[in-house]
């Protein structure tokens, strides 16, 4: 399936709605809620059995996905700010909370669930320059260089990746309640 080039046009997400998708252990989509289908611009049949990176926007640094995959493959949850691309090339920013699903008997990962909510403008304004810098470094020095930069960036702030994301998204109060409720509903 060929994707159109990205457009400089943002999709405005409803702050009261949520996007949920599930994948198998390899990142192949097994489920998407109605809002995910609507916002992505794909028909449900076009999403199911396709790699989740189908909606990856080229403005997203690969190193951010590496950090996410490193964590969820270990069965750890992670929250990230992600720019996605709809089928028509428009984009949308989300705060995503990824959770690994495990077989209760074998403890093996059976899939992943992503819970997404619209990213506030101030959050996007904070991560865009960082993501731009990471993309530039990836172009010059590959993912390894970008990862070194990201580690240094976080060390300079005296924060772990999780603390940085929690700080910029305000991961507390109603925000935290939202993701907790989504996990119970779709877990």
N, C-alpha and C positions, 0 to 999 in steps of 0.2 A: 504494500500500500504506500503510494508516494504521498509525501506531505508537502503542502504548499510552503513557500518561504514565510518566515515570521512577519507579521504586520505590526506596526507601531500603534496598535489599537487595543486598549484594555477592556476586558469583560468585567463589568461591575457585579460582584457577587453579593448576594443577599446575606447580610450579617446574621440573620436569624436562621439560616439554613446551613446544612453541613453536607460535606461530600465524603462518602465512604467507598473504599474499594478494597478488595481482597485479592491476594495472589497466592500462587503455589510457591514452594521454596526457591524456584528459579526466577521469580518475578513475573510470571505469566498470569494475566488477569483471569480470575475465576468468578468475580462478582463486582458489580458497581451499582450503587443505589441510583434512584431516578435522577437526583440532582447531578451526580457525576456524569451520567449519560447526557443530560441536558447541557451542562457547561462544556463538556469536552467536544460537543458537536458531532460525535460519532453515534451511530446506532449501536444499541446494546450488542448486536451480533458482530459488529466490527471491533468491539472491545474485547469480548470474551475470547480467551485462548491467544491473545496477543501480548507481547511484552509490555510491561507498564511504561517502559521508556518511550512508548508511542507518544505520550503527552509531554515528554521532556523538551523544555525550551532551550535553544542553543545558548542563551544568556546564562545558563546555569553551569557553574564550574563543576567539572567531573569530580574534583576532590571532595565536594560536599556529598555527592552520592557515595563516594568511597567510604567516607566517615560513617554515613548511614548504614551501608551494607556491612561494614566491619562490625558495627554494633548489633544489628538485628540478626546477623548470622550467629552471633553468640547468645541469642535469645534475650537480648536487652532491648528495652524500649528506647526510643530517641525522638526528640522533637526537632523540627527544622523549618526554616522559612524557604519556600520553594516557588519558583516561577514556572508555571506550566503553560503549554501551548495547545489551544483547541485545534480541531481539524481544519478550520478555515484560516489558521495562522495568527489569530488574535491570542492574547495572553491573559493570564490571571495569576495573582499572587495568593498563596495560601500559607497558613501555619499548619504543618502536618505533624501528627503524633503517630509514629509507627510502632506497632506492637507485633511481636512474634507469637505464633500459635504453636503449641507443642502437643504431641501425642502424650496422653496421661500415663500410658504404660511404658513407652520406650523413651520418653523425654526428648524425642527427635522433633525438630521443627517441621511442621506440616504446612506452614504458610505464614503469610503476613497480612495484617490489616492496617490500613492507613485511614486515619480520621482527619478531615481537613475542615478548616474554617477560614473565612476571608481574613487576609493579613491587613491590619490597619496601615494607613499611609505612613505613619511615623516609623513603623517597623521596616517597611520597604525602603524608606529613605535611609535608614541605618545600614541595611545589608547591601543595598545596591553598589555603593563604592567598594565594599569589601569583595563582593562577587566580581566586579569589574577588574579589580586588581588580581584576583585569583585567576581569572581568565587570561589576563595578559601574561602572568607567570607561566601558566600551563602552555601557552603558545610558544614561550621562549625556552622553558626548562622542564616541561612535562608535568605530570601529576606529582612527581616526587618533589619538585621545586615548590609547587603550590602548597603541598602538604607541609613542607618546612616553614613556608611563610605563615600558614594558618596557625601552626603550633607556636611560632614566635609571636604572632599577633595576640593570641590568647595568653601566653606567658607574660607579655608586656602589660596586659590588663589585669593579670593576677587571677584569671578566671579559667575554669574548665569550659569545654564546649557547651555542656548543659547549663552551666551558670550564665554564660554569655547569652544563650537563647532565652533562658528564663528571664534574664534581666531586660532584654529588648522587647519580649512579647508580653511581659507582665504576667508570667505564669503563676497566678494566684487567684484567690477569690472565685468569682463567677467563671472566669476563664478556665480555671482548673476543674471546677464543677462540671463545665460543659464536656470536657474530654473524658472525665470519669464516667459521666452519664452515657456518652457515646460508646465507650468500651463495654459497659454493662448491656446496652441495648444490642450491639452488633457483635459482641465478643463471642 
